[in-house]
């Protein structure tokens, strides 16, 4: 009796080498990610400490300059009084910048308290906080029913208040009209270049009839301390949208804007959708 054997020999050296290369690349990528996380944490901690420790010297500059004017006003000429006014104004602006930097750093270091959050309730609280501004501008704010999402209630309030407050502020002559809504993503519609919200995401919309934004600034407005107008035109430090971006990203979402100059602006942001059993 004869038995036949078929022996197949394959050289898998290249495949094994490829697997080793992939493992090495993944290990390097993980190390880079860890280094980046640590660097961001250190940067946020530095911003917190620096902004906190800088407050006291600025208060001293403001306070002693005001005392100087109060006690020696009769000895100061018109130019000297004007200069002391510049000192106080500059110190106050720096204080506001530092306070906003402190808020920005806290957004990143704050421990999120994720829970089922009714966005209708959050919006109601936000509108209550803004009631004086709404009354002064006669702003008309409407809404569609909003979903319940898994989010940090405090940061959701901060997010909506910044976006709605901006919509009211950046409206020159017309009565501000703002509409807030939310829909589920369909997994098909590309909302901005390279990004299509899935069916497991909510897309929130804040639409206004304000002054609008030039197309070349649509990405830059989310940068920290980025201002498109002078302080005389619109008050503020330019940090609000940077805070919004950080809040949305901490909730695993995306934020973007569509606008035409003099034709209003629409801000969009996404948040994950969870089924009831996942909440």
KOLRONU-18257 format. One record per atom (N, C-alpha, C): x, y, z. Coordinates in steps of 0.2 Angstrom, whole numbers, plus 5000, padded with zeros to 4 digits. Example, Ala and Ser with C-alpha at 12.3 -4.5 7.8 and 13.67 -1.06 7.14 Angstrom:
# KOLRONU-18257
506649725039
506249785039
506649845039
506449895035
506849955036
506450005039
# end
This chain:
# KOLRONU-18257
500449945000
500050005000
500450065000
500250114996
500650174995
500250234998
500450275002
500150335004
500450395001
500050445000
500250504996
500150565001
500650605002
500550665006
500650725001
500350775003
500450834999
500650885004
501250915003
501550955008
501551025005
501251075008
501251145006
501651185010
502051225007
502551265011
502451335009
502251375014
502151445012
502651495016
502951535013
503351585016
502951645019
502951645026
502451695029
502951745032
503551755030
504051795034
503751865033
503551885027
503351955026
502651975030
502251925030
501651935034
501751945042
502251905044
502451905051
502751975052
503251995048
503552055048
503052115048
502552105044
502052165044
501652165050
501452105053
501152105060
501552145065
502252125065
502652155070
502652235069
502752255062
502752325061
502052365063
501552325062
500852355064
500852365072
501052315076
501052315083
501552375085
502152375082
502552435084
502252505083
501952505077
501652575075
501052585080
500652535082
500152545087
500452565094
500952535096
501252555102
501552625102
501852645096
502052715096
501552765096
500952745093
500352795092
500052795099
500052745103
499752745110
500152785114
500852785113
501352825117
501252895116
501152915109
501052985107
500453015110
499852965110
499252995112
499253005120
499652965123
499752975131
500153035132
500653045128
501053105129
500653165128
500253165123
499753225121
499253235126
498953185129
498553185135
498853225141
499453195142
499853225148
500053295147
500253315141
500353385139
499753425139
499253405137
498653445138
498453455145
498453405149
498353415156
498753465159
499453455158
499953505161
499753575158
499553585152
499453645149
498853675153
498353635154
497653665157
497853675164
498253635168
498453655175
498853715175
499253725170
499653795170
499253855169
498753845164
498253895163
497853915169
497653865173
497253875179
497653915184
498253885186
498753915191
498953985189
499153995182
499354065180
498754115181
498254095178
497654145178
497454165185
497454115190
497254125197
497754165200
498454155199
498954195203
499054265200
498854275194
498854345191
498354395193
497754365196
497254405197
497454465203
497754435208
497954485213
498354545211
498954535207
499254595205
498854645201
498454615197
498054665193
497554705197
497254665202
496854705207
497154765210
497854745212
498254795215
498354855211
498454845204
498654895199
497954945199
497454905198
496754945197
496654985204
496654955210
496554985216
496955045217
497555035217
498055095219
497955145214
497855135207
497755185202
497155225204
496655195206
495955225208
496055265214
496455245219
496655285225
497055345223
497555335218
497955395216
497455445214
497055435209
496555485207
496155515212
495855465216
495455495222
495755545226
496455525228
496755565233
497155625230
497355625224
497755675221
497455705214
496855695214
496555725208
496655795206
496655835212
496755905211
497455925209
497955875209
498655885207
498755865200
498255825197
498355795191
498055835185
498355845180
498055885174
497655835170
497355865165
496955825161
497255765157
497855775155
498255715152
498355655157
498555675163
498755625168
498055585170
497555625171
496855585172
496655545166
496855565160
496655525154
497155455155
497755465156
498255405157
498055355162
497855385168
497655345173
496955305171
496555335167
495955295165
496155245160
496655255156
496955195152
497155145156
497555155161
497855105166
497255065169
496755095172
496255055175
495855015169
495755045164
495355015158
495754955156
496354955155
496854905153
496854845158
496954865164
496954815169
496254775170
495754815169
495054775170
494954735164
495254755158
495154705152
495654645153
496254655156
496654595157
496354555163
496054585168
495654535172
495154495169
494754525165
494254485161
494554435157
495054445154
495454395150
495654335154
495954355160
496154305164
495554265167
495054295169
494454265171
494154215166
494154235160
493954195155
494354135153
495054145154
495554095153
495454045159
495254065165
495154025170
494553975169
494054005166
493453965164
493553915159
493953935154
494153895149
494553835151
495053845156
495453795159
495053745163
494553775166
494053725171
493653685166
493453705160
493053665156
493453595155
494053605154
494453545152
494653505158
494653525164
494853495170
494253465174
493753495173
493153485177
492853405175
492753375181
492553305180
491753305178
491653275172
490953275169
490553235174
489953255175
489453215179
488853195174
489053145170
488553125165
487953095167
487353115165
486753085167
486253105162
485653065162
485153085157
484853155159
484953205153
484853275154
484353295149
483753325152
483253345147
483453415145
483553415138
483753485135
483253535135
482553515136
482053565137
482053605143
482253565149
482353595155
482953635155
483553615152
484153655152
483953725148
483653715143
483553775139
483053825143
482553805146
482153845151
482553885156
483053845159
483553875164
483953935160
484153915154
484653965151
484254025149
483654015147
483254075145
483054115151
482954085157
482854125163
483454165165
484054135164
484754165165
484754225161
484554225155
484654275150
484054325149
483554315154
482954355154
483054435153
483554455157
483654535156
483854555149
484354515147
484554525140
484054515135
483654465136
483054455131
482554515131
482454535137
481954595138
482254655135
482854675136
483154735133
483154735126
483254675123
483354675115
482654655112
482154635116
481554615113
481654545109
482154505111
482254445107
481654405107
481554375101
481054315100
481454255100
481354205105
481654145105
481154085104
481154045099
480753995098
481153925098
480753875099
481053805100
480653745097
480953695095
480553635094
480653595100
480353535101
480453495107
481153465106
481553465112
482253445112
482253375115
482753335114
482853265117
483153265124
483153215127
483553195133
484153165131
484753185133
485353165131
485753145137
486253105136
486753095142
487253145141
487253185146
487753245146
487853275153
488253315154
488353355160
487953415160
487453415165
486953475165
487253545165
487753555169
488053615170
488453635163
488753595160
489153615154
488653625148
488053585148
487553595143
487253665144
487153685150
486853755151
487353805149
488053795150
488553845148
488553845140
488553785137
488553785130
487953825127
487353805129
486753835126
486753915127
486953935134
486954005135
487454045131
488054015130
488554045126
488254055119
487954005116
487754005109
487154055108
486654055113
486054095112
486254165114
486654175119
486954245121
487254275115
487654235111
488054265105
487554285100
487054245099
486454255094
486154325095
486054335102
485654395104
486154455103
486754445105
487254505105
487454525097
487554475093
487754495086
487154505081
486754555083
486154575080
486054645080
486154685075
486254755075
485554795076
485154795071
484554835071
483954795071
483954735068
483354695068
483254665075
482554655077
482454615083
482754545082
483154525087
483454455087
482954405087
482954355082
482554305081
482954235081
482854195086
483254135087
482854075088
483054025084
482653955084
483153905086
482853865091
483253805093
482953745092
483253695089
482953625087
483453575087
483253515086
483653455086
483353395082
483753365078
483553305074
484053255075
483853185073
484253135073
484653135066
485253115067
485653105060
485453055056
485453055050
485252995045
485752955043
486452975044
486952935042
487152935035
486752985031
486852995024
487053065022
486853115026
486953185024
487553215027
488053235023
488653265025
488553335027
488653345033
488453415036
489053465035
489653445035
490153485033
490753435030
491253465028
491753425024
492053365028
491853305025
492153245029
491853225035
491253255036
490853225042
490153215041
489953155042
489153145041
488953115048
488453145051
488253125058
487853055057
487953015061
487652945061
486952945064
486652895063
485952885066
485952885074
486552875077
486652875084
486852945087
486752995083
486853065085
486253105084
486253155089
485753215089
486153275086
485853305081
486053365078
485653425081
485953465085
485653525088
485753585083
485353625083
485353685078
485153755082
485553805082
485353865084
485453915079
484853945076
484853985070
484654055072
484954105069
484754175071
484754215065
484554275065
484454325060
484954385060
485554365063
486054415065
486454445059
487054475061
487454505056
487854455051
487854395053
488254345049
488954345050
489354295047
490054295047
490354285040
490854315039
491154305032
491454235032
491354205026
491554125025
492254115027
492754155026
493454145028
493554135036
493054165040
493154155047
492754105050
492454055046
491954005049
492353955053
492953945052
493353895056
493753925062
493953985060
494354025065
493954045071
493354055071
492954085076
492954035083
493153975082
493153925088
493853935091
494353975088
494953975092
494954025098
495354005103
495354045109
495454125108
495154165111
495254235111
495154265103
494854235099
494754255092
494154305092
494254365090
493754415089
493754435082
493154445079
493054475073
492854545073
492654575078
492454645079
492854675085
492854745084
493154785090
492754775096
493054795102
492654795108
492154855108
492254905104
491754955104
491154935100
491154895095
490654865092
490254815096
490654765099
490354715103
490754695109
490554695115
490954675120
491154605121
491654585125
491854515125
492554505124
492754445126
493454435125
493654385119
493154355116
493154305111
493354235113
493154215119
493354145121
492654105122
492054135121
491454095122
491454035117
491554045111
491553985106
492053935107
492653955109
493153905111
492953865117
492553895121
492253855127
491753805124
491353825120
490853785117
491153725113
491653735110
491953685106
492253635111
492553655116
492853605121
492353565124
491753595126
491253565129
490953505125
490853525118
490553475114
491053425113
491653435112
492153385111
492253335117
492153365123
492153325129
491553275129
491053295126
490453255125
490453205119
491053205116
491053155110
490653185104
490653255104
490253275098
490653325093
490353355089
490653395084
490253465084
490553515082
490253585082
490453615076
490053655072
490253685066
489753745065
489853785060
489353845059
489353855051
488753875050
488553905043
488353975043
488554015038
488354085039
488454125032
488054175031
488254225026
488154295029
488654335027
488654395030
488054435029
487754465034
487054505034
486454455033
486554395033
486054345032
485954295038
486254305044
486154265049
486654205050
486554175055
487054125057
486754065060
486954005058
486653935061
487253895064
487253885070
487753845074
487453775074
487853725073
487653655074
488153625079
487853575083
488353535087
487953465087
488353415088
488053345089
488253315096
487753275098
487853235104
487653165103
487953115106
487753045105
487053035107
486752985104
486052965106
486152895109
485852885115
485852825118
485152795118
485052735117
484352705119
484252705126
483652695128
483452705135
483852655139
483952595137
484352545140
485052555141
485352605137
486052625138
486152675143
485652715144
485652775149
485852755156
# end
